[in-house]
């Protein structure tokens, strides 16, 4: 039986492309927390826009927000496209990435690169506190407890239903959900 917690030898090319894109798009030192949150927000935005995940990265509810070993592995495998340094910050030690080339190719289509550019416009230079808050208050994160896997499938159903509601395809129904549990129950009721 294969160990489910064993990391693969090489990072997934698509996840690595997302990490490389944001590292280069930032144009300077990029911290690992920011890269992790940008990768997570990319998944949410992809579900909202296309109804599907952008990568297969597994995210979990963690102390500082969504965390993915897959994204972390991609960060570790970013060389030679970026140098990795450890720096002391006011909040402790942090891992930072600095592009090493003038440009780099990633394994993504033009449409996907344009999509990542949209995510970058909204979030790349947002203050860390705002970025972290956005991930920690996102519906799929709030539906989980520490250590749980983020339920992107449930979020896709929720986003689809919300999109239908906004476009008037559900009729005049008004839904008032006042707690994370009510939202979770609502999403589960929508699932086929």
Secondary structure as GFF3:
##gff-version 3
##sequence-region A 1 192
A	DSSP	alpha_helix	13	26	.	.	.	ID=ss1
A	DSSP	beta_strand	30	31	.	.	.	ID=ss2
A	DSSP	alpha_helix	32	50	.	.	.	ID=ss3
A	DSSP	beta_strand	60	62	.	.	.	ID=ss4
A	DSSP	beta_strand	65	67	.	.	.	ID=ss5
A	DSSP	alpha_helix	69	76	.	.	.	ID=ss6
A	DSSP	beta_strand	82	89	.	.	.	ID=ss7
A	DSSP	beta_strand	92	99	.	.	.	ID=ss8
A	DSSP	alpha_helix	110	123	.	.	.	ID=ss9
A	DSSP	alpha_helix	128	136	.	.	.	ID=ss10
A	DSSP	alpha_helix	139	142	.	.	.	ID=ss11
A	DSSP	alpha_helix	152	166	.	.	.	ID=ss12
A	DSSP	alpha_helix	180	190	.	.	.	ID=ss13
###
